[in-house]
Structures are given as structure tokens and as C-alpha cells.
Amino acid sequence: MKSLIAVVFVFSALFSLPAVADKKKLHIDSFKDGNHISQQGGWWYVYDDARLGGNTEVTPLGVLNPTKGNDAQGYAAHVEGTVGNKLGWDYFGFGVTLKSDSGCPAMKKVDLSKYTTLEFKIKGDASGGRLTVALLYSGETCDGNVPKTLTHWADYEASVTADLTGKWTTVRLNLRNDFAQPYWAKPEDKVCIEKVLKSLSVLQWHFSSPDGDSLNVWIDDIYFY
């Protein structure tokens, strides 16, 4: 069973939620400004399993500043690392807080229930393991910089491992059909997706493996609509 630890910064983005009827996209980030602050003012971060005693190696760690690639895509979020071999299912990942006070300690939530789709561009490769996008369902308190999970980390997730290629690919995930809680979620940790979408503070990409696999991934142009 994986143990998902999200290191969430105090600062993040203040959302402006347009109506679906206007057909406007909620722009999370395209990294054109070249810094770790999202289009909405939120903060990008990278985490690993060291808090649980893991020995995963990942670059960068902490604040995630975008990197200018060697193609026409320009700046993008770039994370690479190799999971360790101590926990049995070791991990690292990265994410973004969703408004100015949605990180620790305030943990204010964002209502995304009016949106149907998460879209982003991705490229990269992995030697094995699993890369997912997770919608973290947390409470209003924190353990240090880690939000209190309301699902024991059995959050809604969608696998994007198959989308990793050497060329930029656009991923579109239906928020209600493509995300599901993992099979190991206990009955008391199961929650309706509508409840989760009404109360989010973090969007996160999570890589895990039991075999010391590596991941080199780029992310860009993230939207909800």
C-alpha cells in the first residue's frame, strides 16, 4: 500500500472560477514567467519519501522552478529521480497548491465541481513504476507541512504512465470518469467524487515503484475546463 506524503506550501493560488457556460478554461500554469509561482499565484513543490525513512533521490526537491527545454515548448516543469528500496513501494512527486490560502496551515478549499476536464501536456520516460495524477482530499488541519488526509491517502487518481513518450502529448482526463480511488481504499475512506471536487486544495503528480524505477518527466499547459 503506498503512503502518499504531500509537502504543501503555505502560499498558493487564488482562483477565479469562470462559469462553464462561458466555455472558459481555468488556467493553472504554462510556466511562461519562468518561476515557481503558478498562473493563479500558487506554489509548485516537489516531495519524496524521506519523511517515512525512504531513500528516494529526486531533483529538484522542495520548490519546483520551471526549466527551459531544448525544443519550442519553452519553460515547463521538469522533475527526475529514482525511487529507493526501503519502503516496499517508494515514491516521489510534485504538485501545486490551488489558491493563496489553500496550503498549510490555512487549508482553504477550492470548489472545482463546475469543471469536467483536467488538461495538461506531458513528455518523458520511466523505467517502470506508475505515474498518476491525484486529487488530494484533505481536512482543514496539518501535521507540520503535510495536510491531514481524509482518505488515508487513498485519493482519487488517474494513471498517466502510458502517456509518457519522447514527444509532447496532450492529456485530457474526465474528472468524473477517469479518476478513481485505489483498490486498497478501505470502506471508511471511500468518498463521492462530487464531494472531493467541491473541496480541493492541491493537484499532484505522484510516481511510485517497488523496484527502484526512475522517472524523467516534463509537464506544461495545465487547465481545468
Residue pairs with C-beta under 8 A, 6 or more apart in sequence:
1 89
1 184
2 89
2 91
2 153
2 182
2 208
3 49
3 52
3 87
3 89
3 91
3 153
4 91
4 93
4 134
4 136
4 149
4 153
4 155
4 206
5 47
5 49
5 51
5 52
5 146
5 153
6 47
6 93
6 95
6 136
6 138
6 146
6 147
6 202
6 204
7 45
7 46
7 47
7 51
7 62
7 145
7 146
8 45
8 95
8 97
8 103
8 104
8 142
8 145
8 146
8 147
8 201
8 202
9 43
9 45
9 63
9 97
9 103
9 104
9 145
10 103
10 104
10 105
10 106
11 41
11 42
11 43
11 97
11 100
11 103
12 38
12 40
12 41
12 42
12 43
12 96
12 97
12 98
12 99
12 100
12 101
12 102
12 103
12 201
13 28
13 38
13 39
13 40
13 41
13 42
13 96
13 97
13 98
13 99
13 100
13 102
14 40
14 41
14 99
14 100
15 26
15 40
15 98
15 99
15 110
16 26
16 40
17 26
17 110
17 111
17 112
17 114
18 24
18 25
18 26
19 114
20 114
20 115
20 116
20 225
23 225
24 225
25 119
25 223
25 224
25 225
26 112
26 115
26 223
26 224
26 225
27 39
27 40
27 222
27 223
28 38
28 39
28 40
28 42
28 96
28 203
28 222
28 223
28 224
29 38
29 39
29 40
29 44
29 77
29 96
29 221
29 222
30 39
30 220
30 221
30 222
31 66
31 74
31 75
31 76
31 77
31 220
32 74
32 75
33 75
34 65
34 66
34 68
34 75
35 65
35 66
36 43
36 44
36 45
36 63
36 64
36 65
36 66
37 43
37 44
38 44
38 96
40 98
40 99
41 99
41 100
42 96
42 97
42 98
42 99
42 100
42 102
43 63
43 96
43 97
43 103
44 63
44 64
44 65
44 66
44 77
44 94
44 95
44 96
45 62
45 63
45 64
45 94
45 95
45 96
45 97
46 58
46 60
46 61
46 62
46 63
46 64
46 79
46 92
46 93
46 94
47 61
47 92
47 93
47 94
47 95
48 54
48 56
48 57
48 58
48 61
48 81
48 91
48 92
49 55
49 56
49 83
49 84
49 87
49 90
49 91
49 92
50 56
51 146
52 87
53 86
53 87
54 83
54 84
54 86
54 87
54 90
54 91
55 84
55 85
55 86
55 90
56 81
56 82
56 83
56 84
56 90
56 91
56 92
57 81
57 82
57 84
58 79
58 80
58 81
58 82
58 92
59 79
59 80
59 81
60 79
64 77
64 79
64 94
66 75
66 76
66 77
66 78
67 75
67 76
67 77
67 78
68 74
68 75
69 75
69 76
69 78
69 218
71 168
73 121
73 168
73 218
73 220
75 220
76 121
76 218
76 219
76 220
77 94
77 218
77 219
77 220
78 217
78 218
79 92
79 94
79 205
79 215
79 217
80 214
80 215
80 216
80 217
81 92
81 207
81 214
81 215
82 212
82 213
82 214
82 215
83 90
83 91
83 92
83 129
83 207
83 208
83 209
83 212
83 213
83 214
84 90
84 212
85 212
88 210
89 208
89 209
89 210
90 208
90 209
90 210
90 212
91 206
91 207
91 208
91 209
92 207
92 215
93 204
93 205
93 206
93 207
94 204
94 205
94 219
95 134
95 136
95 202
95 203
95 204
95 205
96 202
96 203
96 204
96 222
97 103
97 201
97 202
98 110
98 200
98 201
98 202
98 203
99 108
99 110
99 201
101 107
101 108
102 108
102 109
102 110
102 201
102 202
103 201
103 202
104 142
104 144
104 145
104 146
104 147
105 141
105 142
107 138
107 139
107 140
107 141
107 142
107 147
107 201
108 201
109 198
109 199
109 200
109 201
110 199
110 200
110 201
111 197
111 198
111 199
111 200
112 175
112 197
112 198
112 200
112 224
113 194
113 197
113 198
115 175
115 197
115 224
115 225
116 174
116 175
116 176
116 225
117 172
117 173
117 174
117 175
117 224
117 225
118 133
118 172
118 173
118 175
118 203
118 222
118 223
118 224
119 170
119 171
119 172
119 173
119 221
119 222
119 223
119 224
119 225
120 170
120 171
120 219
120 220
120 221
120 222
120 223
121 168
121 169
121 170
121 171
121 219
121 220
121 221
122 160
122 163
122 164
122 168
122 169
122 171
122 217
122 218
122 219
122 220
123 164
123 165
123 166
123 167
123 168
123 169
123 217
123 218
124 164
124 165
124 215
124 216
124 217
124 218
125 164
125 165
125 166
125 215
125 216
126 161
126 164
126 207
126 213
126 214
126 215
126 216
126 217
127 213
127 214
127 215
128 209
128 211
128 213
129 161
129 207
129 208
129 209
129 211
129 213
129 215
130 159
130 161
130 207
130 208
130 209
131 159
131 160
131 161
131 164
131 205
131 206
131 207
131 215
131 217
132 157
132 158
132 159
132 160
132 161
132 205
132 206
132 207
133 157
133 158
133 160
133 173
133 179
133 203
133 204
133 205
133 206
134 155
134 156
134 157
134 203
134 204
134 205
134 206
135 155
135 156
135 157
135 175
135 179
135 196
135 197
135 200
135 203
136 147
136 149
136 155
136 200
136 201
136 202
136 203
136 204
137 149
137 150
137 151
137 155
137 156
137 191
137 195
137 196
137 199
137 200
138 147
138 148
138 149
138 150
138 201
138 202
139 147
139 148
139 149
139 150
140 148
141 147
141 148
142 148
147 201
147 202
149 155
150 189
150 191
151 181
151 185
151 189
151 190
151 191
152 185
152 186
152 189
154 181
154 182
154 184
154 185
154 186
154 189
154 190
155 181
155 196
156 179
156 180
156 181
156 193
156 196
157 179
157 180
157 181
157 182
157 206
158 173
158 178
158 179
158 180
160 171
160 173
160 205
163 169
163 171
164 217
168 218
168 220
170 221
173 179
175 193
175 197
175 224
176 193
179 193
181 189
181 190
181 191
203 222
205 217
205 219
207 215
207 217
